[in-house]
Structures are given as C-alpha cells and as structure tokens.
Amino acid sequence: MSRSPVQSFAALKDALTQMVSLNDAMDDDTLGQEVGLINKWDDQANLAMASFSELVQHEDALRDIEALLAATYDGVPS
C-alpha cells in the first residue's frame, strides 16, 4: 500500500471518470478510432481495479488494527 486511502480513492474516481469519457467518445466515434479508444478504456479499467484493490487492502489493514486494539485493551481502548 503505497498510497493513502484518499489518494487511492482519487485515483479510482479519476479512472472511472476517464472510462465514462472514453465510453462517450466511442459512442460518438465518427473517425473510426474505436479500437484505440477501447485500449485506452481497458487501461483505465485496469487502473480503476488497482485503486479499488488498494482501498480493500486499506480496509483490511484497518480491520486488523481494530482487532489488535480490541485484543490488547479487551475491546475498550483507554
């Protein structure tokens, strides 16, 4: 986990925004460039999945910390 949850979420949001934009461009494609647009869309999908995976890892880490605190302080941190 090299990025903070805020950075991961921002990257996910950016990738999804780009995917929507590219999808609209594919719908309006009059220049026959759809193959290139699909490749760019796939790249953004990969970035989105990586960012989502980072967010899941952050959530898992937080759950582990919460469990450690509960075990250490009998469920009641002082």
C-alpha positions in Angstrom: 0.0 0.0 0.0 2.0 2.9 -1.2 -0.8 5.4 -1.4 -3.1 6.7 1.3 -6.8 5.8 1.1 -7.6 9.4 -0.1 -5.1 9.0 -2.9 -6.4 5.6 -3.9 -10.0 6.9 -3.9 -8.9 9.9 -6.0 -7.2 7.6 -8.5 -10.3 5.4 -8.6 -12.5 8.4 -9.2 -10.2 9.7 -12.0 -10.1 6.3 -13.7 -13.9 5.9 -13.6 -14.3 9.5 -14.9 -11.9 8.7 -17.8 -13.8 5.5 -18.6 -17.1 7.4 -18.9 -15.5 10.0 -21.1 -13.9 7.3 -23.3 -17.2 5.4 -23.5 -19.0 8.6 -24.7 -16.2 9.1 -27.3 -16.7 5.5 -28.5 -20.5 6.2 -28.8 -19.7 9.3 -30.9 -16.9 7.8 -32.9 -17.1 9.1 -36.4 -13.4 8.8 -37.2 -13.1 5.1 -36.9 -10.8 5.3 -33.9 -12.8 2.9 -31.7 -10.0 0.3 -31.3 -7.6 2.9 -29.8 -10.4 4.2 -27.5 -11.1 0.6 -26.4 -7.5 0.1 -25.5 -7.4 3.4 -23.5 -10.7 2.3 -21.8 -9.1 -1.0 -20.8 -6.1 0.8 -19.4 -8.4 3.0 -17.3 -10.3 -0.1 -16.2 -7.0 -1.7 -15.0 -6.1 1.5 -13.1 -9.6 1.5 -11.5 -9.3 -2.1 -10.4 -5.8 -1.5 -8.9 -7.1 1.5 -7.0 -10.1 -0.4 -5.8 -7.8 -3.2 -4.7 -5.7 -0.7 -2.7 -8.8 0.5 -1.0 -9.8 -3.0 0.0 -6.2 -3.5 1.4 -6.6 -0.4 3.4 -9.9 -1.6 4.8 -8.4 -5.0 5.7 -5.5 -3.2 7.4 -7.9 -1.1 9.5 -9.8 -4.2 10.4 -6.6 -5.9 11.6 -5.7 -2.8 13.7 -9.1 -2.7 15.2 -8.9 -6.4 16.1 -5.5 -5.8 17.6 -6.7 -2.9 19.7 -9.7 -4.9 20.9 -7.5 -7.8 21.9 -4.9 -5.6 23.6 -7.4 -3.5 25.5 -10.2 -6.1 26.0 -12.3 -4.2 23.5 -12.1 -0.9 25.3 -9.1 1.4 24.4 -8.3 3.7 27.3 
